[in-house]
Amino acid sequence: MYYLGIDIGGTGLKAGLVDEAGTIIARKSVPVDAKHPDFDHYLAEELASLTKQLLFENDLSVNDIPYVGIGVPGPCDDKNGLFLFAPNLPVRNMELRRLFQEQLDIPVRLGNDANCAALGEYRVGAGKQYSSMVLITLGTGVGTGIILDGKMWTGCNGVGAEGGHMVVRPGGLECGCGRKGCFEVYASASGLIRMAVEQMRNDKDSLLWSLADGAEENVTGRIVFRAAEEKDPTAEKVLDEYIDVLSEGCLDIINLLQPEVVVLGGGISGASDALLLEPLRERTYGRDMAKYSLPKTTIVKAELGNDAGIIGAAFLGA
Amino acid sequence: MYYLGIDIGGTGLKAGLVDEAGTIIARKSVPVDAKHPDFDHYLAEELASLTKQLLFENDLSVNDIPYVGIGVPGPCDDKNGLFLFAPNLPVRNMELRRLFQEQLDIPVRLGNDANCAALGEYRVGAGKQYSSMVLITLGTGVGTGIILDGKMWTGCNGVGAEGGHMVVRPGGLECGCGRKGCFEVYASASGLIRMAVEQMRNDKDSLLWSLADGAEENVTGRIVFRAAEEKDPTAEKVLDEYIDVLSEGCLDIINLLQPEVVVLGGGISGASDALLLEPLRERTYGRDMAKYSLPKTTIVKAELGNDAGIIGAAFLGA
């Protein structure tokens, strides 16, 4: 038995054939043209064609997989087969399941990409030894995915687990969602970069300037962590603030849900433990409501990198 | 078949015999002596004695109920039968199940009081037509209880669903939990009263003064709502701020969990719809992440009042 998962991103479609142990045994990807005039049909055809090719190249047929799992970059409605909306693609209430099945007659399961990543980490990554988990993906935005008692929780409408849109700085910077001061605005890689650029402007001697070749637009999350490794005071100050807001967001989620584990994913989670995981644990452990209880929530790093989304999509119905 | 639930409060023990439809058909309560020198044994004996009396007075025996359900005012560990801690009672890692069973040999189920209230509202109150629900109890503190897919979620350690301890005002007033600016500090009745007293000091003509007989310590939540009904500008301003923080807390919870319904309980929820529920809905609906999805979370008022805790405790194992 194999599973097939596809991760729809803002720039490309990544498909993987996954075995029962959760290993991706074959992959295929194609770019996506977000400006296609008939985007709905185009996307469904691309997804179906990718599926057919991946199966064909591996001497498999549609009968060898139980369904196609698709992770979409926005809210979706798996029950009715709808891809509802995406900030980076021209999608509104798209009947993705029906359109896909017009191309290829096989069951289709849909999941939000952050929720798929959580399912992937839960099944075969950092969450596999636990029964409840929250994944916090620190990337361009902040995505979260919730697994409780082994099941993905996505809310009554499939839009749930948007922990990136809890407010951590009331009256703070505007978020794309319409609220102000969302967790995502501060704890995302974009948030870290923004905070670093703001601080650099006050310190022309910061190592951040030379690492960024003198240009603000070259600052990346990686550069901030590298400068902090070199003990650059500006980078250290920025990271201190960043860990602070990340810790508060983690505590909010832990107090509400008390999952066994919080898993940090996304580009930022590639930072060294000394600069990210250790200070985060130090500021979070012992401050939640489980002071007198066991077990206590553990915070760890994700293990599957960008593959989590494909693997989770593949396991959407398994 | 009958169920028996007991709600342990800071000042008294309230027991109820509940039928399968969730109606309390008999009640009995006793005060609790928080200063008893051997509190653990004393509490267990009082609970068992209350159980025996309630059964006896209704011509029932222990064989007529499947278990005794106990709601405790603090974190507990139902798996191991422990009442872990309470802010208002001298309890630390109390072996409540074992001690109770020394008095009366019957299964014992434990639940946190806010979670019991949620279970009660879910089974027979405001949540009964839904499959996922978050109860927010606006009382002396702010308690929350989470029901997902018909099951109470209390975290890996039973301490979960402490939504009152999500931070809504970073760097704000200290909370008993050790964090600063918790939802509870602002959205509780105590928070509302504190905000009202602060504003009264700036406005000696406020109706709040006469309703409180000229003394700050007489201000209650009810007085604030009454003054707002009379269009007292100070009370209106306080309520405006209060609804604002309540709305932001609701949005945080909705964005994370997207429950079908958020139920408002506790003393504050007795306020008129025009002053509480309607403005809260107005400021909350349409601002969460489910802009493009159905169904959307509904906000309603609790229906069971103080009985929710007894009924929920009674249903802990059913």
Interface residues (C-beta under 8 A of the other chain):
Chain A: P75 D77 L84 F85 R92 N93 Y130 S131 S132 T144 I146 L148 D149 K151 W153 T154 G155 C156 N157 G158 V159 G160 A161 E162 G163 H165 M166 V167 V168 R169 P170 C177 G178 R179 E248 L251 D252 I253 N255 L256 L257 Q258 P259 E260 R287 D288 M289 A290 K291 Y292 S293 L294 P295 K296 T297
Chain B: P75 D77 L84 F85 R92 N93 Y130 S131 S132 T144 I146 L148 D149 K151 W153 T154 G155 C156 N157 G158 V159 G160 A161 E162 G163 H165 M166 V167 V168 R169 P170 C177 G178 R179 E248 L251 D252 I253 N255 L256 L257 Q258 P259 E260 R287 D288 M289 A290 K291 Y292 S293 L294 P295 K296 T297
